[in-house]
Amino acid sequence: MEADLITQAQLEEALRLQSAQGGRIVEILISLGYLDAGTFTRFLARQPGIPSINLQHYEVPWEMLTLVPREFAVNNEVFPLDRMGNLLTLAMVCPLDTETIQKLETQTGLRIKPLLCAPADVRAAIQRYYQRQPMELDVEYQANEEVAGSEDAEELAAPMRLSSVGHMVRQIQYLPGLPETVHRVREAMADPEASVKEVAGVVSGDPPIAGKVLSVANSPAYGFHQRVVEVGHAVSLLGLRETYAIVAAATVIEMFDESDSFDYRAFWRTSLYCAAAAAVFANASAMAKQIRGGFAAGLLHDIGRIVFAEVAPDRYARVGFSLQGEALLEAEQEVMGLTHAEAGHELAQHWELPLEIANAIRFHHRPEDADANSELAAVIGLASIVADADNAGTPLTGELYAGRETWLEIVGIKPREVNGLLNEYLTQKEGVRAAGIIS
């Protein structure tokens, strides 16, 4: 009701029917035509703390089905997705159904991680998987001309194309953890009694990281009026959360090597351009004080592309490096089964990066879908358009944001201000690059 999806009168009618015949209130609203299932799923997915998944893009190992009996899955509209140790990931029509979660935890002896999933997708998965034999579930990702030419080609295309999505997500979790320095800075930041001096001491103990923090503090992105030569001074000026975000971003940059199948040099150049543009847009925003971590989020916004290049280099090479925007997302969804924004978000969660940065990574292509930290996501979305255009040699004009006026509105920037900000970006870009933040 607060989101204007239904009215008070519609809710009351649905409650009367529920009292008379039982059933879930949402399904009654849908059956009455007052609410669309897809609209409700998207609404719930935007609520803080409720992650979601598109079940059509997930291939489930056979052994998962032995953990949840078919009758339980049907009656409670749930579907098992994956298991890591004693954690079972479960697709649910209603991830707020704590009774079902507790019941399954008791039956399996596992902790349950619920993911929101559309009702039709859960039911389709139950129908598809629980009637198949184990051998049919283990379909490898490969080009099979015989199947491709059969009548079942369309039905099997998705599972064949996306059978390794679950494996890929697990591989993301197996990527190296962030170094001890980052963990120590995060712990110090989380301690209400921690001082700037203590955080500075941790950073100073790692000379390469200390150098990056000083480089960022002296870059035009922050515009401090004096040269910053001491780490303690830099931490004090940047603040603890911004320091942590920069430490994490700088560390990530150093973690990956170049490869023959991915243009790392061009990738980091574009990331640096995005960071510079993010600083400009964040400072110009009507909500500048609320937007923290813009520079670091700009550096990390496309980290999901690095994930793909690391865990599936040959496969990701089929996507191509030159694609941008929606074309890139569509190609990744087709070839990889998930987008670089989703993969980057998985990695950000695995590394326990600040929530606002993780959300910016996930939603920078669609900031209007982010309820939490939408301002930073919009800043990074605007900045990434500038970075991609600059890297491609496209003229930087306000026309870049045709159809993206909503993003400007989210951050409180008027369309007439864009050309001036683009000129400011060009000035700052060279200074940021000269600062040596990315070698």
Protein Blocks (a to p, Z undefined) as FASTA:
>chain_A
ZZopacfklmmmmmmmmmmngpjfklmmmmnopacfklmmmmmmmpghiacddfklcccd
fklmmmpcfklmmmnopadfbdehjaccdddfblmlmmlmmmmmmmnopacddddddfkl
mmmmmmmmmmpcfklmmccddddfklmmmmklmmmmmmmmmmmmmmmmmmmmmpccddfk
lmmmmmmmmpmkbcfklmmmmmmmmmklmmmmmmmmmpmklopabdcfbfklmmmmnomm
lmmmmmmmmmmmmmpccdfkbcfklmmmmmmmmmmmmmmmmmmpmklmmmghklmmmmmm
mmmmmmmmmmmmmlmmmnopkbgcjllmmmmmmmnopafklmmmmmmmmnopafklmmmm
mmmmmmmlpmghklmmmmmmmmmmmmmmmmnopacdfklmgoilmmmmmnopafklmmmm
mmmmmmmmmmmmmnomaZZ
